[in-house]
Amino acid sequence: MWTRHSRRLNHINTTLNNLRQVPGSAFWNPRKFRAIWVGGARTLMPASRLARLWDIAAEVSSLDGAVVECGTYKGGSAFVLASRLRNKPIWLFDSWEGCPSSSEFDIDISGRLGQKGDFEASFDEFNKFLRHFPNQGKNVTAVRGWFENTLPTYKTRIGKISLLHLDGDWYESTKTCLECLFERVVDGGFIIIDDYGYWSGCRKAVDEFVKNTNWLIERLDDTQHMIHKIFASET
Ligand SMILES: C[S@@+](CC[C@H](N)C(=O)[O-])C[C@H]1O[C@@H](n2cnc3c(N)ncnc32)[C@H](O)[C@@H]1O
């Protein structure tokens, strides 16, 4: 009885906390609000970051190219992207076994070393949720496996990318995603890196990748960063 009450109180508390983070603009946009509300129940990402994902997704709606997410977990951020970009092909990559073994670089802001199996989520549960995506998820392809095996095989099939959401946490995972997919992102497209400020291995992989290039890493909040891939125009 007490457990049931305390669970309910916990739920109300989380919901109210989440609501406080939803930017005012979302309250006037029922589709955006719903996407953040439904997606927010299946992710550790705060509502403010989901709202930003929605806004960036809106900017690529007129660009050519698919949406790709590497690191989908229970599908929360993918739901927000799919809700804003209903007419684009969406590719979701994950092991659905959690993260692989970490390296010495994979330390979070509290000093904790990442562990194999972190963020494990059920593929069956995810597929059930997929049926509640816009178009019942018919424009979504979920590819299960390790990035290092799946991305080299799928990158040609994906073709052009307008929005690349990197949420694979570890150094090796982020490095593989950048090496396989960055070049596919079109002029004007975005690469959003969820963990740049949170996992030091992720930051290292991005920093190494952009070193000796002109790409700028822009800060969106304490952890979420992005690269806006705009090709310099020739004069
Ligand atoms: C933080 S979670 C993603 C969160 C998700 N974007 C959301 O909305 O909540 C990180 C995910 O990356 C996946 N992952 C990390 N490295 C991977 C790799 N090398 N291959 C496949 N999946 C990987 C994990 O299985 C996990 O589901």
The ligand as an ORCA input file, in Angstrom:
! r2SCAN-3c Opt
* xyz 0 1
  C      22.145      7.042    -23.599
  S      21.516      5.740    -24.539
  C      20.607      6.562    -25.827
  C      19.452      7.379    -25.318
  C      18.376      7.704    -26.328
  N      18.802      8.543    -27.405
  C      17.168      8.306    -25.637
  O      16.333      8.926    -26.247
  O      17.022      8.134    -24.436
  C      22.925      5.130    -25.384
  C      22.606      3.983    -26.313
  O      23.713      3.750    -27.169
  C      23.791      2.357    -27.434
  N      25.177      2.076    -27.864
  C      26.318      2.609    -27.369
  N      27.388      2.161    -28.045
  C      26.915      1.330    -29.012
  C      27.528      0.567    -30.061
  N      28.859      0.566    -30.246
  N      26.736     -0.158    -30.887
  C      25.380     -0.170    -30.693
  N      24.745      0.528    -29.727
  C      25.496      1.270    -28.890
  C      23.365      1.698    -26.145
  O      22.842      0.413    -26.359
  C      22.302      2.662    -25.600
  O      21.005      2.263    -25.929
*
